[in-house]
Amino acid sequence: MTDTIVVTTHPISQERRVVTAIPGPQSLALHARRTAVVASGVSSALPVYVERAHGAIVVDVDGNQFIDLGAGIGVMTIGHTDEAVIAAAAAQLELVTHAMFTITGYESYVRVAELLAQHTPGDFAKKSVLLNSGAEAVENAVKIARKYTGRPGVAVLDHAYHGRTNLTMAMTFKAMPYKSGFGPFASDVHHAPNSYPFRDGLSGADAAKRTITYLEKSVGASDLACLVAEPIQGEGGFVVPADGYLAALQDWCTANGVVFIADEIQSGMARTGRWYASEHFGVVPDIVLTAKGIAGGLPIAAVTGRAEIMDASHAGGLGGTFAGNPVAAAAAIAVFGEIERRNLLAEAGRIEGVLKPALHALQLKYPIIGDVRGIGAMIAIELVQPATLEPNAAAVSAITAFAAQHGVLLLSAGTFGNVIRFLPSLAISDSLLSEALGVLDEAFASL
Ligand SMILES: *Cc1c(COP(=O)(O)O)cnc(C)c1O
């Protein structure tokens, strides 16, 4: 191994190709080096090391080409090494790479805030603060809601995922691996029941009543600064709430002076065929959080909300050294531009149109597929013991392992580890999707 970066001029063919055992010898060698020096807490879903990637294909150091159905957990929404993103970031690199926006400003930060104001739900004056990561966006949204309302309490939903910092660990549902042994956690965070139609069978109205009753009785609306909800839960297993659930929560928040925050870090930025998934549910959040898909893999995140809420913080209360970095901001501007120019919102619907019918057909064949759900390019299957709700995590592990052996990167999810999620790049072709679905069929057959 050398430390030289080899820039290839050959475009990566959009095809699956397995040329060694998975992981191959070069990956195994890198894995041994990693094991010696990288903390064990940083886990590795698959000990395969990536050399380059383009579109929906990832190439490992052994020359294997994988169809990427995870897109780095929904980050590479417009595709790996997108030319427009590379060009924008490269041009910015030559101009200025860091200025610290709270000392001296620069246009790309302002432009990203303008684009967010334009594309997030709601026809009112909006303002943004840019940060480095999703968790940091969640933290800042809570800070802002507390300052605006003068109240301490934070409400979240069961099965939520909001990050790994101290406050966001407290807000995340699942103990293992996210929280176990890492406490004590931030206080005044309240976990309320969510809407999980496959498991609770409740209508949106009944599920909302359950959530609201819990919050009113256990916390009291007057102590709540905000309710933070993912319109479609990400790590929790792509749980799509029942019709009317989110709208009922928002109405209750509005009636009680509670700031309604949509964590769209995974579901936003065109992933579901709308700019933000909130739009599918007829909700207009007071604050929306953006991160994963916003900048083609460069680290940047945003809190965008009603101007009067966002302006509640005193000057100097929000910021961060690298927050809103000019190179990442330039990449984000390119991503907004490409989604418009290539009409990528429509691509999410195309992907759903391929995945959903194929997964329903697999469900008829394999009764361990208990549920097929999701919207756009955010689709999942939940695996159970046939005809029960008993989670089947073992099958998920076996299927994702089989897929990797056959050149398909598949991600698991879910509180019970029994969900397979599909969140490919919007650049993936129908034929690559079909090919990956063929491998999935073989994976089920092999069980
Ligand atoms: C990934 C994610 C986060 C955390 O983002 P990081 O950039 O990993 O800190 C928060 N909320 C949701 C819904 C996410 O999917």
The ligand as a Tripos MOL2 file, in Angstrom:
@<TRIPOS>MOLECULE
LIG
   15    15     1     0     0
SMALL
NO_CHARGES

@<TRIPOS>ATOM
      1 C1        -27.7430    9.8950   10.5680 C.3       1 LIG1
      2 C2        -28.8060   10.5640   11.3440 C.ar      1 LIG1
      3 C3        -28.5250   11.4620   12.3830 C.ar      1 LIG1
      4 C4        -27.1190   11.7420   12.8310 C.3       1 LIG1
      5 O1        -26.3240   12.3030   11.8200 O.3       1 LIG1
      6 P1        -24.7270   12.2600   11.9630 P.3       1 LIG1
      7 O2        -24.2500   13.0740   10.8010 O.co2     1 LIG1
      8 O3        -24.3240   10.8330   11.8930 O.co2     1 LIG1
      9 O4        -24.3970   12.8750   13.2660 O.co2     1 LIG1
     10 C5        -29.5790   12.0840   13.0160 C.ar      1 LIG1
     11 N1        -30.8520   11.8440   12.6490 N.ar      1 LIG1
     12 C6        -31.1590   10.9970   11.6550 C.ar      1 LIG1
     13 C7        -32.5970   10.7730   11.2830 C.3       1 LIG1
     14 C8        -30.1600   10.3050   10.9890 C.ar      1 LIG1
     15 O5        -30.4680    9.4250   10.0260 O.3       1 LIG1
@<TRIPOS>BOND
     1     1     2 1
     2     2     3 ar
     3     2    14 ar
     4     3     4 1
     5     3    10 ar
     6     4     5 1
     7     5     6 1
     8     6     7 2
     9     6     8 1
    10     6     9 1
    11    10    11 ar
    12    11    12 ar
    13    12    13 1
    14    12    14 ar
    15    14    15 1
@<TRIPOS>SUBSTRUCTURE
     1 LIG1         1 GROUP 0 **** ****
